[in-house]
Amino acid sequence: MTSRPELQAPPEVFYNDEEARKYTSSSRIIDIQAQLSQRALELLALPDDGVPKLLLDIGCGSGLSGETLTENGHQWIGWDISPSMLNVALEREAGGDLVLGDMGQGLGVRPGVIDGAISISAVQWLCNADKSCHEPRKRLKAFFESLYRCLARGARAVFQVYPENLAQRELILGYAMRSGFAGGVVVDFPHSTKRRKEYLVLTCGPPSLSSATPKAEGEDEESCSDEGSEDEENQTVSISDRHRPRKKQKLNKKVKGREWVLRKKEQKRRKGNAVPLDTKYTARKRKARF
Amino acid sequence: MRLLTHNMLSSNIKGVTNGFPLRIEVEKVVEKQVDFNPNFLKNMFSKIDYKALLEASRIMGYAELPDHADPSSLESDDFLRRFHHALLQLHLEEGSLVCPETGRKFPVNKGIPNMLLHEDEV
């Protein structure tokens, strides 16, 4: 089982310069991101009147998803926590404005001004506690509440997410509902493991006919994998590239340092045990010949 | 960062009740050409805080916006052009945004405002 990037490091650390460049130079990931954002835009169901809208792209990264928005003529503001990704977005001239910010701290945006929000593979990061001050529940709450405030009435937010398990999905959805959003999860290609994609479709305001959750794609296909096997070759959305363990990455073993040894020795001493003296050799590494 | 974004951003430091508008400190301004789209401007006008935009554009060195504007001024092509220039073509490249209540500075580098908060500000 490949490990998820969410489990490897905090987003601003994981997406460093190297990773950001790798991520954005892979044509497959670009394709996938474009497809995901196209579908998210579809689910956003903006009125088809040819008027460009002001959208938020949360976790915009290197602006791959924003490019789809620009192509469709919309103005957007991208929000991301990784400076390296934003630098790549600048180089690519993503077309929207970029803001370096942490969605878990809430979005500092004026109330009621945004026509819609999308987020591609980002919200699941909120479920992690990367710092001691992080508390996933509080961060989810802050995020959804601030999002609810800044969206115009009746506006939609569509989040493509990779929840780790059922509990995580419930957690995200639960906090969205508690902030006042109506909506639910749309699962595209639920029968296929590879093409399965989950979208959280949220509507700002009380539930109504217009806020009914849209229909998923490929729901009725009986055997998705057989029919679309050739398609799948090109279109699979598994992001295993991101998951692939990097060879160079050193496993961060918990090495117990000199302080730890000294503390332990002190503890033993207090118990009255016979403990060797502390010298410059204490807690030094042995030479290889041992 | 365009003034459109500046007009949307507010400071969300804990305890701040009115974090809008963020004061601009300019170090470098650039202008970029953007396609003129009257429909978008008309759609945006009701959402823009005109006073904040006016002040911000003055600070950025663009004094062509009229002092007052209401929906009827959207009929005039001349106004739309100026509105367009102020809203979308002026970019704050280097400088900072200052929270009006606490005076906390959010630096802007390469056009990207850094809105990350410290632990004690959340």
HADDOCK unambig.tbl for C-alpha pairs under 7 A between the chains (distance, minus, plus):
assign (segid A and resid 51 and name CA) (segid B and resid 39 and name CA) 5.60 0.50 0.50
assign (segid A and resid 51 and name CA) (segid B and resid 40 and name CA) 5.65 0.50 0.50
assign (segid A and resid 52 and name CA) (segid B and resid 40 and name CA) 5.32 0.50 0.50
assign (segid A and resid 53 and name CA) (segid B and resid 40 and name CA) 6.99 0.50 0.50
assign (segid A and resid 97 and name CA) (segid B and resid 1 and name CA) 5.68 0.50 0.50
assign (segid A and resid 97 and name CA) (segid B and resid 2 and name CA) 6.89 0.50 0.50
assign (segid A and resid 97 and name CA) (segid B and resid 5 and name CA) 6.94 0.50 0.50
assign (segid A and resid 98 and name CA) (segid B and resid 112 and name CA) 5.59 0.50 0.50
assign (segid A and resid 99 and name CA) (segid B and resid 112 and name CA) 5.39 0.50 0.50
assign (segid A and resid 99 and name CA) (segid B and resid 113 and name CA) 5.35 0.50 0.50
assign (segid A and resid 99 and name CA) (segid B and resid 114 and name CA) 6.41 0.50 0.50
assign (segid A and resid 99 and name CA) (segid B and resid 115 and name CA) 6.95 0.50 0.50
assign (segid A and resid 100 and name CA) (segid B and resid 112 and name CA) 6.49 0.50 0.50
assign (segid A and resid 100 and name CA) (segid B and resid 113 and name CA) 6.03 0.50 0.50
assign (segid A and resid 100 and name CA) (segid B and resid 114 and name CA) 4.72 0.50 0.50
assign (segid A and resid 100 and name CA) (segid B and resid 115 and name CA) 5.72 0.50 0.50
assign (segid A and resid 100 and name CA) (segid B and resid 116 and name CA) 6.61 0.50 0.50
assign (segid A and resid 101 and name CA) (segid B and resid 114 and name CA) 6.36 0.50 0.50
assign (segid A and resid 101 and name CA) (segid B and resid 115 and name CA) 4.92 0.50 0.50
assign (segid A and resid 101 and name CA) (segid B and resid 116 and name CA) 4.74 0.50 0.50
assign (segid A and resid 102 and name CA) (segid B and resid 116 and name CA) 6.01 0.50 0.50
assign (segid A and resid 105 and name CA) (segid B and resid 122 and name CA) 6.23 0.50 0.50
assign (segid A and resid 108 and name CA) (segid B and resid 9 and name CA) 5.64 0.50 0.50
assign (segid A and resid 108 and name CA) (segid B and resid 10 and name CA) 4.93 0.50 0.50
assign (segid A and resid 108 and name CA) (segid B and resid 11 and name CA) 5.48 0.50 0.50
assign (segid A and resid 108 and name CA) (segid B and resid 12 and name CA) 5.02 0.50 0.50
assign (segid A and resid 109 and name CA) (segid B and resid 8 and name CA) 5.37 0.50 0.50
assign (segid A and resid 109 and name CA) (segid B and resid 9 and name CA) 4.51 0.50 0.50
assign (segid A and resid 109 and name CA) (segid B and resid 10 and name CA) 5.23 0.50 0.50
assign (segid A and resid 110 and name CA) (segid B and resid 8 and name CA) 5.36 0.50 0.50
assign (segid A and resid 110 and name CA) (segid B and resid 9 and name CA) 6.10 0.50 0.50
assign (segid A and resid 110 and name CA) (segid B and resid 10 and name CA) 5.95 0.50 0.50
assign (segid A and resid 113 and name CA) (segid B and resid 47 and name CA) 5.71 0.50 0.50
assign (segid A and resid 133 and name CA) (segid B and resid 119 and name CA) 6.99 0.50 0.50
